[in-house]
Amino acid sequence: MKHRKGFSYSVLFTRTDRQEALKYILQNSFPEEHGQVFLPMYEHYRRDRKEIEQKALFPGYLFIFSDLAPNALYEYVRKSRIDMKAFVKTLNMEKIYNQWEPLLEEDNGANLRDLTDEEENFLEQMLDEKGILRMSAGYLESGKAIVVEGPLVGLDERIDKLDRRNKQARLKSLILGREVYVGLDILPKRVFFPNDKDAPEVLSDGTEINLEALKKTMNGFCMVN
């Protein structure tokens, strides 16, 4: 996604099982010249099918990218609810309408709010033009993921959990204060640095083996014997 002058992002909370239907309804009634309604997705590896699929990056949240004034956007969502079959929470709506500065309450959530500048920059860094977070790739160094390809480059410190078998990682997101799952393929370091003789090989269970160091050790052992 690319930033456009006068446009900003808002996020709308809805039920996860109705988010696709809600997106369709809003998207088809939203004035095209004023932006778009979208559901951020991420590429997800299906190990059983050995193929890449897409899943919702923020389940239960729709994003609106528009140049509408806060009260106009509020009014658009309010009127659209008449045609919605999805259940949309209405908590904090008065604050949003009057001040547009609601806080996302941990106990029940807010229905609609603007993203901060920091959140917008983070979102635009991750998503492509189609609103999709593509698969990234990297290697392990001392048990830590180092991302060298894809949208997660530079976000190594935000990765707090790895699932190498399913090519997935958990990322501490700046958006909505949530942790999200993202696509990350961990490969041997030699794939990225083929001339690095000291680069360890990585086994399927994540174990790192430095072949050069192992060879020297074995040679030393043979000489002793």
N, C-alpha and C positions, 0 to 999 in steps of 0.2 A: 504494500500500500504506500502511496506517495502523498505527502502533505500538500494541501492546496490552500492558498491564501483565503482566509475567511471561513474555512471549514474546520470543524472539530469533531471529536468522537464522543458519543454518549453510549451508555450501556444500559440495557433493559433486562430485568430479571423476569424469567418465566419458568414454567415447569419443563424439566428435561425431556419428558416424553412428548411434549407438544411443541418443542422449539422449531422443528422443521415446518410444521403447519403454520405456526405463527410467523415465521420468516417469510413464507410464501404469501400470506395475506398482507403483511406490511410492505413487502417488496413490490407487490403488484399495485398497491395504492399509493406508494410514495412517489412524489413528483421527481422525475428523473433528473431534472436540472438542479435539484437541490441536494443531490447525493444518493446514497444507497443504504440498504439494510443488508447486513451480512452476518454469517455465522463463521467465525474463524475456525479453520480446520488444521490438523497436522497429519503428516504422513506417518502411517503406522504399519509396521511389518507384521504380516500374518504368517507365523511360522508354520502353521498347518497347511497353508496354501502356497507358501514361499513366494508371496507377492506383496506389493505395497498397496495399502488401502488408506482411506482417510477417516478420521474421527474428529469429533468436536474438541477443540482446544480448551474451551471454557464451557463445559456442559451446563445448560440452564441459563446461559447469558447470550443475548443478541446484541450486536453492535450497530449503531447508526452513525454514519459518516455524513454530515450535512452542514449547510450554511444557514440553517433555520435558527432564528432567535429562540432562546430558551422557552418563552411562553408559547411560541408558534409550534415548537416541537412537542411540548406538553399537550397542546390542544390537538395536534395530529394524533398522538398516541391515545388520548382520551376518546376521540371520536372513533378511532379504529377499533376500540375495544367492543363496540357494538357488534361488529362482525366477527369478533374473535371467538373461537371455541376454546382456546387455551385460557387457563387461569392465570391472570396477571396480578401480582400483589399491588396494593394501592397505598401502602404505608409510606409516610414521609412525603406524599405528593404535595401537600400544602407548602412545605419548606422548599421543595424543588420549584414550584410555580412562582413563589414570591422572591426567593433568594438565589435559587439554582446552586446552592452550596450545601447539599445534604451530605451527611456522613453515612458510609455503609455500615449499618448497625450489625454487630455480630449476632445478636439474638434473633433478628427477623429479616434483616436486609432492607434495602431501599429498592424501589421499583425502577427508577430511572435517574441516572446521574451522568454528569460530564466526567471524562477522564482528565486527569491532571496532565500538564505538559510532559512530565517525566514518564507517565504511563503511555502517552501518545507516542513519544519517541521510542519507547521500548517495543510497542506494538508494531510500529512501522519498520523497526529493525528486523523483526522476526518474520513478518508476513510478506509474501510476494504480491504482485498486482491482482491476483485472484483471491487474496485473503487466505493463502495456504502457507503453513510453516513446513518447508521442505525438509527432507531427511538430511542430517549432518553426519560428518564422519570424523574420526579422530583415533587416538591411540592411548594406551595406558602408560603412565610414567609414575613409578612408585605407588601404584594403586589409584592414581588420580587420572581422570579423563582430561586429555588435552585435545581440544577441538581444532582441526586445521582446515576443514571444508564445511561450507554451509552457513546458514543463518545464525547458528549458535557460536560462531567464532567470537572470542572475547568474553563469553559468558561462562567459562569454565568454573569460576568460583561459585556460580549459582547452582551447579549440579550437585545434588546431595544424595542421589541414589542411582545406581546403574543396574540395568537388566540386559546383560550382553546377549543372552539367548534370543530375546525378543527384540533386540536392537532398539532399546527404549531407555530413557533416562527421566528422572524427576527433577524438575527445574523450579527454583524459587523465583516466582514471577513477581514483577513490580506491579502487576495489574490486579486490582481487587484484593490484594494481599493473599493471593492463592498460590499453591504449588500446582504445577501442571505437568503432564506427561508429554514428552517430545520424542521424536525419532532421532536416534543416535547410533550409528554403526561403528563399533570399536574394532579396528583392524590392527595387524602388526605394524609397528613403527616403520619397518623396512618398506612397507607399501608407499609411504610418503617420503622416506629418506633411504633409497636403495643403496646409496654409497656409504651409509653409516654402519661400519662393521660392528660397532659396539651396541647397536640397536638390538634389544632382546626380542626373541620370538614370544608370542603369546598363545598359550594353549586355550582350548575351548572353555576351560573352567576359569580363565583369567590368570593362570600362573605364568609368570614371565621367566623365560630361560635365555640367558646370554650365551649363545653358542660359542663365541670366541673365548669367553672366560672358561666355559666348560671344556673346550678343546685343550686349553692350556693346562687345566687341572688334570685331565686325563693323560696328557703327555707327561706331566710330572709324575703321575702315579706309575706309568709304564716304565719310566726311567729308574724309579726307585726299586721296582720289582725286577 
